Amino acid sequence: MTTARLPLFPLNAVLFPGLVLPLNVFEERYRAMMRELLKTDEDEPRRFAVVAIRDGHETAPTGAGMPDAVNVPAERGPADGFGPDPVQTFHGVGCIADAAKIRERPDGSFEVLATGTTRVKLLSVEASGPFLTAELEELDEETGEEAGALAEGVLRAFRNYQKRLAGASERSLTTGADLPDDPSVVSYLVAAAAVLDVPTRQRLLQAPDTAARLREELTLLRAETAVIRHLPSLPAVDLTRAPTHPN
């Protein structure tokens, strides 16, 4: 069992291995986290853990997207907004992020670009410092049975889903050459690209193996495609307008 203690960044979102996470960091407790990460040598990974906040709990105002310059939050303690026991506030499985880019702006906020690397199980949360840290256990990615065949089925279902969602012609969609063939990569790409709520994405993240994740995605894609087929219109999303990339 491989464990590590890393800075903890809670979000109202799920990060998957291989997917890119852009962040605009403007709350002081997360600014402190980024300043600490910048102390790590550039040749070393600047790692922190991302966990999704459970439904019904307060989400920290720092997150993906552009910061609101008018409504910058007041300084808060590392665990403020996460209840008396933050472990109960967060989902139990998250993802390590490697920050390839951390740029400090003149106002002290940060622009961050990170990539998900490894799934982790949340063991404990420490709030004694300027930001949250967590003891984490790295989770191996097991393949499971029939993952290759399931990945092919998921890719077919995903293309059909894209087509229905966009109302586009087949030639405007991603081609087989644009999509990966590794079952694990396929499973995470589809989990991130499909229009799903946080609990569903979280369930896919913590699936016991790749095959189980793909199996659930196949069910979800078929069900969503059937629903879209019977609706007059749905908002278009970016994933239907450009080739989908594993990152």
C-alpha positions in Angstrom: 0.0 0.0 0.0 1.5 3.3 -1.1 0.4 6.3 1.0 1.3 10.0 0.8 0.4 13.3 2.5 -0.5 16.0 0.0 -2.2 19.4 -0.1 -6.0 18.9 -0.5 -8.0 21.0 -3.0 -11.8 20.3 -2.6 -14.0 21.1 -5.6 -17.6 20.8 -6.7 -16.2 18.7 -9.6 -14.5 15.4 -10.3 -11.0 15.1 -11.7 -10.1 12.0 -13.7 -6.6 10.6 -14.5 -5.3 12.0 -17.7 -7.6 15.0 -17.8 -6.5 18.6 -17.6 -7.8 20.9 -14.7 -7.5 24.7 -15.2 -7.9 26.6 -11.9 -8.1 30.3 -11.0 -7.0 30.5 -7.4 -8.0 33.6 -5.5 -8.9 32.5 -2.0 -6.1 32.9 0.6 -6.0 29.3 1.9 -5.5 28.1 -1.7 -3.1 30.8 -2.5 -1.0 29.6 0.4 -1.2 26.1 -1.1 0.1 27.3 -4.4 2.9 29.3 -2.8 4.0 26.1 -1.0 3.9 24.1 -4.3 6.1 26.7 -5.9 8.8 25.8 -3.4 9.1 22.4 -5.1 11.9 22.2 -7.7 10.6 22.6 -11.3 12.0 19.2 -12.2 9.9 17.6 -9.5 6.1 17.0 -9.7 4.1 19.7 -7.9 1.3 17.4 -6.6 -1.9 18.1 -4.8 -5.1 16.0 -4.4 -8.5 17.0 -5.7 -11.6 15.6 -4.1 -15.2 16.3 -4.9 -17.5 17.9 -2.3 -20.6 15.8 -1.4 -24.0 17.1 -2.4 -25.5 19.4 0.2 -22.2 20.7 1.6 -20.8 24.1 1.0 -18.3 24.4 -1.8 -15.3 26.6 -1.5 -15.6 29.6 -3.9 -12.2 28.9 -5.4 -12.5 26.6 -8.4 -12.4 26.2 -12.2 -13.3 29.2 -14.3 -12.6 32.8 -14.1 -12.6 34.5 -10.7 -15.3 37.0 -9.8 -13.3 40.2 -9.2 -16.3 41.9 -7.6 -17.1 39.2 -5.0 -13.7 38.0 -3.8 -14.3 36.0 -0.6 -12.9 37.0 2.8 -10.0 35.1 4.3 -11.1 31.8 5.7 -9.5 29.1 7.8 -8.4 25.9 6.0 -11.5 23.9 6.9 -14.1 26.7 6.9 -17.2 25.7 5.1 -16.5 22.0 5.4 -18.0 21.1 8.7 -16.5 19.8 11.9 -15.2 16.6 10.2 -14.1 17.5 6.6 -13.6 13.8 5.8 -17.4 13.4 5.9 -17.8 16.4 3.6 -15.7 15.0 0.8 -16.1 11.9 -1.4 -13.7 9.1 -0.3 -11.9 8.7 -3.7 -10.2 11.6 -5.5 -7.3 12.1 -7.9 -3.8 13.4 -7.6 -3.1 16.5 -9.8 0.3 17.5 -11.1 0.5 21.2 -11.6 2.5 21.8 -14.8 1.8 25.6 -14.6 1.5 27.8 -11.6 1.5 31.5 -12.4 1.1 34.2 -9.8 -0.8 37.3 -11.0 0.0 40.9 -9.8 -3.0 40.8 -7.4 -1.7 37.6 -5.7 -4.1 35.2 -7.2 -2.9 32.2 -9.3 -3.5 30.7 -12.7 -3.0 27.0 -12.5 -3.0 24.2 -15.1 -2.8 20.7 -13.7 -3.3 17.2 -15.0 -4.9 14.3 -13.1 -2.5 11.4 -12.6 -3.5 8.7 -10.1 -6.7 7.8 -8.2 -6.4 8.0 -4.4 -8.5 7.0 -1.4 -8.9 9.7 1.3 -7.8 8.4 4.7 -7.7 11.5 6.8 -7.7 15.3 6.6 -5.5 17.7 8.6 -6.5 21.3 9.1 -3.7 22.6 11.4 -1.8 24.5 8.7 -2.7 27.3 6.4 -4.4 24.9 4.0 -5.9 21.4 4.2 -3.6 18.4 3.7 -4.7 14.7 3.5 -3.3 11.3 4.0 -4.0 9.4 0.8 -3.7 5.8 -0.4 -2.9 5.4 -4.1 -5.3 3.1 -5.9 -4.2 0.7 -8.7 -6.2 0.6 -11.9 -7.3 -2.9 -12.4 -8.4 -3.8 -16.0 -11.2 -6.3 -15.3 -12.7 -8.8 -17.7 -13.6 -7.9 -21.3 -12.3 -4.3 -21.0 -11.1 -4.2 -24.6 -14.5 -5.3 -26.0 -16.3 -3.0 -23.7 -14.1 0.0 -24.7 -15.0 -0.6 -28.4 -18.7 -0.6 -27.5 -18.4 2.5 -25.4 -16.6 4.4 -28.2 -19.4 3.4 -30.6 -22.1 4.5 -28.1 -20.2 7.7 -27.4 -20.1 8.7 -31.1 -23.8 8.1 -31.3 -24.3 10.1 -28.2 -22.3 13.0 -29.6 -24.3 12.9 -32.8 -27.6 13.0 -31.0 -26.4 15.7 -28.6 -25.2 18.0 -31.4 -27.8 17.2 -34.0 -24.7 17.0 -36.2 -23.9 14.9 -39.3 -21.5 11.9 -38.9 -18.8 13.6 -40.8 -18.6 16.5 -38.3 -17.9 14.2 -35.4 -14.6 12.8 -34.0 -13.2 9.9 -36.0 -11.7 6.7 -34.7 -8.3 8.2 -35.2 -9.0 11.0 -32.8 -10.0 8.6 -29.9 -7.7 6.4 -27.8 -7.8 2.6 -27.8 -6.5 2.0 -24.3 -9.6 0.8 -22.3 -8.6 2.8 -19.2 -8.0 6.0 -21.1 -11.3 5.5 -22.9 -13.1 5.0 -19.6 -11.8 8.3 -18.1 -12.2 10.3 -21.3 -15.9 9.4 -21.7 -16.5 9.9 -18.0 -15.2 13.5 -18.3 -16.7 14.3 -21.7 -20.2 13.1 -21.2 -22.8 15.5 -19.7 -23.1 13.9 -16.2 -23.7 15.2 -12.7 -21.1 15.1 -10.0 -22.5 12.0 -8.2 -22.4 10.0 -11.4 -18.9 11.1 -12.3 -17.8 10.3 -8.8 -19.3 6.8 -9.1 -17.4 6.3 -12.3 -14.1 7.5 -10.7 -14.4 5.0 -7.9 -15.4 2.0 -10.0 -13.5 -1.1 -8.9 -11.9 -1.6 -12.3 -11.8 -0.3 -15.9 -14.3 -2.9 -17.1 -16.9 -2.0 -14.5 -16.5 1.7 -15.4 -16.9 1.0 -19.1 -19.9 -1.2 -18.4 -21.7 1.5 -16.5 -20.8 4.1 -19.1 -22.3 1.9 -21.8 -25.5 1.8 -19.9 -25.5 5.6 -19.3 -24.7 6.5 -22.9 -27.4 4.3 -24.3 -30.0 5.7 -21.8 -28.9 9.3 -22.4 -29.0 8.9 -26.2 -32.5 7.4 -26.0 -33.7 10.4 -24.0 -32.1 12.9 -26.3 -33.7 11.2 -29.3 -37.1 12.0 -27.9 -36.4 15.7 -27.0 -36.8 18.5 -29.5 -33.6 20.2 -28.6 -30.8 20.3 -26.0 -28.0 22.9 -25.5 -24.9 22.1 -27.6 -21.7 21.5 -25.8 -18.1 22.1 -26.8 -17.3 18.4 -27.0 -19.5 18.0 -30.1 -17.8 20.8 -31.9 -14.2 19.7 -31.9 -12.2 16.5 -31.8 -12.1 15.1 -28.3 -8.6 14.7 -26.8 -7.6 12.4 -23.9 -6.6 15.5 -22.0 
